[in-house]
């Protein structure tokens, strides 16, 4: 069974940094992918820092080693919803995700990495995140409560053995800016109806009390038999007092789960997610996060050239 990149499941890290990169030209694309592969290997877990790398789906499909391609599409079109609401598409070519115990070690590793990639790609977006009250969003609600356990997470996250791209996964990356002033004007009961969970205990509201437009109701996915289709979330707050929100990081073995979640939130085929009235998406990208075997295969191919 191919193995996923270890940093995906490195829970409990206090700091994160996200870098979205654009390749400088088509002729640099292969060199960028190869450089990122080499970057991921020695830097992973150095100084307590984990590094996960991802690639624009169409780029990875073009450059992936034989047998490691993943069927996925780029985030090139906005997600259109009810009443003219839309989520932006801001697809980039590559994603670097650093996690660690403190920002100083992340800063050093990230600075070295970006220096190594100079001449191949430019940084299109950089966002630093940090743990807030252990595992809560800035709204005060616990984040990721529906995550599978670490024993179950690889099955949810990784493409199964025997399928194209086994061990790899797809990640949805979105930067959401919160309007905390508006959210704070709601009393706690109203906030709980927006989210669909109690604020302190993080318990889902009873079915009879769950609003159809609550965040829980719009983001919980089920198959035709009624079984839940989970997503493994590694989201983190970001920003400062003047501007802040959530960096959403959601992994799945099937891209259609992530697509469906976004459409539900936007109000396609149902009510628009109530949380979207208090938080605005600033970005939207999909990345293929290759298995370690795929990265090693590409690295081996590079050395043989």
Secondary structure, DSSP 4 states (H G I P E B T S, - for coil): -----GGGG-TT-SEEEEEEEEESSGGGHHHHHHHHHHHHHHHTTGGG-EEEEEE-HHHHHHHPPTT---------S-EE-GGG-EE-----SEEEEEEESSHHHHHHHHHHHHHHHTTTEEEEEEEEEE-STTTB-TTSSBS-TTPPPHHHHHHHHSPPTTSTTTT-EEEEEEEEEE-HHHHHTS-HHHHHHHHTB-TTT-PBPPGGG--TTSHHHHH--B-TTS-B---EE--EEEEETTEEEEEEEEEES-HHHHHHHHHHHHTTTSPPPGGGGTEEE---EEEEE--HHHHHHHHHHHHH-
